[in-house]
Amino acid sequence: MRAQVSQYGERSVLIELEQVKPVSVIDSFRLLFPDAEVRSGLNTLVITFPEISDHTELVLSALSKVETVESSTEHRTFVIATEYSGEDLETVCQKLEITRAKLISFHTAITWQVALIGFAPGFPYLVPFDENQEEAKLLAQIPRLEVPRAKVPTGSVAIASGMSCVYPSSMPGGWNLIGSTEQVLFDVNNHENPALLQAGDLVRFEELKS
């Protein structure tokens, strides 16, 4: 596996991956370094160790033991019931020249994987588990909004730039809103595990019909 490894602060190591999705190897690094915290970016991993030291050589020596595990690991899977009535739904359909029913079928047909949690507490960046899936290629044509909204409602389901997300709380945002869910993604009262999702989890959206 090709990667650039560098010290990242007093206790962390930054891994810049080439031709490998970080989410496909995050479980391997968690097994190799059970006492460390492993966090995923879209193209990077950060491993934070308990003790202050330069851990780059340790991580470099472990690279040969890392295998992509997306096809073999038993991931946690979540089904998110969604009402497809988002503010941008019709606009997205017009841009893709498809019907509302077709857009919903595309979004629900894709198995999404949590690439990382970022931007805000509990905010999942979801990427297609199979990026070559035709539905995924079609939705990838939709960019972010040119002018972000000042306030997006909690539970909004959205798409942009080939990814999907669920807004865990009300906040500014520039994704295309296609639906909403009552699923709680971040619970401030859960002090041990406030975020429902973590990198590597799989998500399926299911249409909530009235």
N, C-alpha and C positions, 0 to 999 in steps of 0.2 A: 504494500500500500504506500503510495507516494504522499508525503505530507511535509510541511514546514513546521518545525517545533521550536518554540522560543519561550523564555521565562516571561511571566506575566504577573508582575508584582512580587511580593515576598514569598507567597506560598503557592502560586498558580502557574500552570503551563498552558500556553496557547497552541492549539493544533490547527493549522490551516490545511484543509484536505484538498486533494486533487482527484477529480473524477469519482468521488465517493460521497454519498450523502451522509452527513454527520449522524442523522438519526439511524442509519443502517449499522453503525458501529458503536453507538453509545452504550448498548448493553454489554458489549465485549469489554469496553473500558471500565464499566461499573464492576464487572466480575474481576478484572485484573487489579483494580484499586478499590476494594470494598470500603476502605476507611476514608476515601476522598469523595468530594462532591463533583459530579460530572454534569456540566451544563452544555446545551447545544445551541448553536447559532445556525443560520441558513447554510453557511459554508465552513463553519469552525466549531471546535469544541474547546471548552476551558475546563481543566481539571484542577481543583483546589484541594491541596493536601492539609492535614491538620497542623503540621509543623512547618516553621519557617526554614526554607532551604531552596537551593537550586535543584529542581527535580527534572530538568530537561533530559539528562542522560538516562535517567530511569524510564522516562516515557519513550525515548528513542529506542531503547532496548526492547520495549514491549510492543513496538509497532509490528514486528514480524509475527507476533502471536495473535494479532487482531484479525478477525474475520468479519465480513459483512454478514449480518444475521437477519436481515429483513425477511428472508424467505423461510427461515427455520424457527425463529423465535415465536413463542406464544404470547402475543401482545394482548394487553387489556383492550377490550372493545366497548365503546359506548354508543348507544343509539340516542340521538337527540330529536325529539318530536318537534317539528317546525311548522308554523303556519306561514305559508308562502303568500304574503301580502305586503312585501316591502315597498318602500317609496320609489325605489329604482327598478322594480321588477319589469314594468312595461318598457322602460327605456332600454334595458338590457336585451329584452326580447326583440325590440326593433333593430338594435345594432346587429344582432346575430341573425335576424330575419327568421325567427322561429316563434312558435306559439308559447303561451304561458305554460301549457301542459308539457310541452317538449322540454322547456328549460327546467322545470321541476324534475322531470324524469332524468335529465342529465345530472343534475346536482345530487339526486338521491341514488343514482347508479354508481357514483364514485365512492370508493372507500378512501377516506381521507386519513392522513397520518399527522400527528402533532410533530412538527419540525422543531419548534421551540415555544417556550412561554416567554413573552416579552412585551414591551411597549407599556403595559400596565399589568398589575397583579392579576394572574389567572387568564391573561389574554393569549389564546392559542393561535399560532400560525399553522394552518392546515394545508398540507400539500397532497396531491394525489399519490396514493401508494403505488399505483401503476401510472407513471407519467405518460406512457404511450397509449393509454386508453383514449379512444376517439372522443368521448365526452369531455375528458380533461383537456384535450387539445383545443376543442371548441371554446370552452370557458376561458382558456388562457388568452383569448383575443380581447377580453374586457380589461381595460386599464383602470387605474384608480381615478377618482374624480379629479378634475382639474382644480376645483375649489373645494377643499374639505369642509365638512359641516362643523359648526361650533359645538354641537351637542348631538350625540347619537344615543338613542334610548337603550337602556339595559336589555340584554337578551336579543339584540339585533343580530341576524344572520346575514353575512355579506360575502361578496366575492371581489377579487381584484388580482390582476397579473398572474393568473393561474393558481391562486390560492383561495382559501375560504377562511372564515373566522366567525367567532361568536363574541360579541362585546359583553364582557362580564359585569360591567357597570356603565353608567352614563358618562360619556366622555367625548372629546372631539374625535373625528375620524374621517378618512377619505375613501373608504371602501363603498362599493355599490350594495345598497341594502335590498335584499330580496325576500327576507322573511324575519320571523321572530320566534323565540322559544321561551318557555318558563323555566327551563333547566338552569339551576344555580351553578355557575362556574367558579365562583370565588365566595367562600363563606367566612366572613371575618370572625365569626364565633367559633370556628374550628381552628384552634390554635396549633394543632399538630400538622394537619394537612388541609390548609384553607383552599388550595387550588384543586379542582376536580380532576383536571388533566395534567399529564406530564409528557415530556418528549418521548416519542416512541409509541404512545397510545394510538389506537385506531378509532375513527369516528365515522358513523353512518348517520345520515340525515333521513328522517322518515316524515312524510307529509302528514300533517295533522288536519284531517278533514272534518268540517263542521256538519 
